């Protein structure tokens, strides 16, 4: 007689709408009902991460455009634009890059560095990195708004999408979690490699399309900004994997800010 207990059925495949809800529920403060928190939903959700970035980027650009229309100078509009993603993510990505900077700068073994990152306070490396990142973003956006509100708005939206695309790539199969708990563990390795790179390639193509109103040079400018933003995030990811042994929620936040900042700087220099 077989005494093996019956195995629970595998979870039903997540629908694209489950993924959209998961992406917006975890990557923004927007009030979205998330009925599923399993890895199937996480897989779809991380594929949809660029969509959350698009909504955040458009909301930020809209505020900047309104301020410019009311007579504000580009620096003020830029500060307001940069502040919107921080508000719509509860500052989690900024907190992540500050914590990662403290962990990497500590010179401690992996376990100690992860403990430092988990603390609620921010150390000197984190403060310095946070200030430089925000200054770089605001300065780049001000430069972009100086070329015209439409150009600045489109550039910021593209950078925001690039930021969340970096999360899709970091959630690809083969990238382990540094801890057994937390958001990093929930999404680590959930996206098939081909799917992750497919999303990345699609975003690069769409970014190029966003630059077409400026001609071929504009298309190349936008696509290059996204490619370099994702490359910078990948370099940081590899550094974190060697240093911490895997990814955490803080690492994901740091990757997003790195990709966004790099893309904005490249666009401003273009």
SULWOPE-V942072 format. One record per residue. N is the residue number from 1. SS is DSSP state (helix for helix, strand for strand, loop for the rest). Layout:
BEGIN
n:N ss:SS
n:N ss:SS
END
This chain:
BEGIN
n:1 ss:loop
n:2 ss:loop
n:3 ss:loop
n:4 ss:loop
n:5 ss:loop
n:6 ss:loop
n:7 ss:loop
n:8 ss:loop
n:9 ss:loop
n:10 ss:loop
n:11 ss:loop
n:12 ss:loop
n:13 ss:loop
n:14 ss:loop
n:15 ss:loop
n:16 ss:helix
n:17 ss:helix
n:18 ss:helix
n:19 ss:helix
n:20 ss:helix
n:21 ss:helix
n:22 ss:helix
n:23 ss:helix
n:24 ss:helix
n:25 ss:helix
n:26 ss:helix
n:27 ss:helix
n:28 ss:loop
n:29 ss:loop
n:30 ss:loop
n:31 ss:loop
n:32 ss:loop
n:33 ss:loop
n:34 ss:loop
n:35 ss:loop
n:36 ss:loop
n:37 ss:loop
n:38 ss:loop
n:39 ss:helix
n:40 ss:helix
n:41 ss:helix
n:42 ss:helix
n:43 ss:helix
n:44 ss:helix
n:45 ss:helix
n:46 ss:helix
n:47 ss:helix
n:48 ss:loop
n:49 ss:helix
n:50 ss:helix
n:51 ss:helix
n:52 ss:helix
n:53 ss:helix
n:54 ss:helix
n:55 ss:helix
n:56 ss:helix
n:57 ss:helix
n:58 ss:helix
n:59 ss:helix
n:60 ss:helix
n:61 ss:helix
n:62 ss:helix
n:63 ss:helix
n:64 ss:helix
n:65 ss:helix
n:66 ss:helix
n:67 ss:helix
n:68 ss:helix
n:69 ss:helix
n:70 ss:loop
n:71 ss:loop
n:72 ss:loop
n:73 ss:loop
n:74 ss:helix
n:75 ss:helix
n:76 ss:helix
n:77 ss:helix
n:78 ss:helix
n:79 ss:helix
n:80 ss:helix
n:81 ss:helix
n:82 ss:helix
n:83 ss:helix
n:84 ss:helix
n:85 ss:helix
n:86 ss:helix
n:87 ss:helix
n:88 ss:helix
n:89 ss:loop
n:90 ss:loop
n:91 ss:loop
n:92 ss:helix
n:93 ss:helix
n:94 ss:helix
n:95 ss:helix
n:96 ss:helix
n:97 ss:helix
n:98 ss:helix
n:99 ss:helix
n:100 ss:helix
n:101 ss:helix
n:102 ss:helix
n:103 ss:helix
n:104 ss:helix
n:105 ss:helix
n:106 ss:helix
n:107 ss:loop
n:108 ss:loop
n:109 ss:loop
n:110 ss:helix
n:111 ss:helix
n:112 ss:helix
n:113 ss:helix
n:114 ss:helix
n:115 ss:helix
n:116 ss:helix
n:117 ss:helix
n:118 ss:helix
n:119 ss:loop
n:120 ss:loop
n:121 ss:loop
n:122 ss:loop
n:123 ss:loop
n:124 ss:helix
n:125 ss:helix
n:126 ss:helix
n:127 ss:helix
n:128 ss:helix
n:129 ss:helix
n:130 ss:helix
n:131 ss:helix
n:132 ss:helix
n:133 ss:helix
n:134 ss:helix
n:135 ss:helix
n:136 ss:helix
n:137 ss:helix
n:138 ss:helix
n:139 ss:helix
n:140 ss:helix
n:141 ss:helix
n:142 ss:helix
n:143 ss:helix
n:144 ss:helix
n:145 ss:helix
n:146 ss:helix
n:147 ss:loop
n:148 ss:loop
n:149 ss:helix
n:150 ss:helix
n:151 ss:helix
n:152 ss:helix
n:153 ss:helix
n:154 ss:helix
n:155 ss:helix
n:156 ss:helix
n:157 ss:helix
n:158 ss:helix
n:159 ss:helix
n:160 ss:helix
n:161 ss:helix
n:162 ss:helix
n:163 ss:helix
n:164 ss:helix
n:165 ss:helix
n:166 ss:helix
n:167 ss:helix
n:168 ss:helix
n:169 ss:helix
n:170 ss:helix
n:171 ss:loop
n:172 ss:strand
n:173 ss:loop
n:174 ss:loop
n:175 ss:loop
n:176 ss:loop
n:177 ss:strand
n:178 ss:loop
n:179 ss:loop
n:180 ss:loop
n:181 ss:loop
n:182 ss:loop
n:183 ss:helix
n:184 ss:helix
n:185 ss:helix
n:186 ss:helix
n:187 ss:helix
n:188 ss:loop
n:189 ss:loop
n:190 ss:loop
n:191 ss:strand
n:192 ss:loop
n:193 ss:helix
n:194 ss:helix
n:195 ss:helix
n:196 ss:helix
n:197 ss:helix
n:198 ss:helix
n:199 ss:helix
n:200 ss:helix
n:201 ss:helix
n:202 ss:helix
n:203 ss:helix
n:204 ss:helix
n:205 ss:helix
n:206 ss:helix
n:207 ss:helix
n:208 ss:helix
n:209 ss:helix
n:210 ss:helix
n:211 ss:loop
n:212 ss:helix
n:213 ss:helix
n:214 ss:helix
n:215 ss:loop
n:216 ss:helix
n:217 ss:helix
n:218 ss:helix
n:219 ss:helix
n:220 ss:helix
n:221 ss:helix
n:222 ss:helix
n:223 ss:helix
n:224 ss:helix
n:225 ss:helix
n:226 ss:helix
n:227 ss:helix
n:228 ss:helix
n:229 ss:helix
n:230 ss:helix
n:231 ss:helix
n:232 ss:helix
n:233 ss:helix
n:234 ss:helix
n:235 ss:helix
n:236 ss:helix
n:237 ss:helix
n:238 ss:helix
n:239 ss:helix
n:240 ss:helix
n:241 ss:helix
n:242 ss:helix
n:243 ss:helix
n:244 ss:helix
n:245 ss:loop
n:246 ss:loop
n:247 ss:strand
n:248 ss:loop
n:249 ss:helix
n:250 ss:helix
n:251 ss:helix
n:252 ss:helix
n:253 ss:helix
n:254 ss:helix
n:255 ss:helix
n:256 ss:helix
n:257 ss:helix
n:258 ss:helix
n:259 ss:helix
n:260 ss:helix
n:261 ss:helix
n:262 ss:helix
n:263 ss:helix
n:264 ss:helix
n:265 ss:helix
n:266 ss:helix
n:267 ss:helix
n:268 ss:helix
n:269 ss:helix
n:270 ss:loop
END
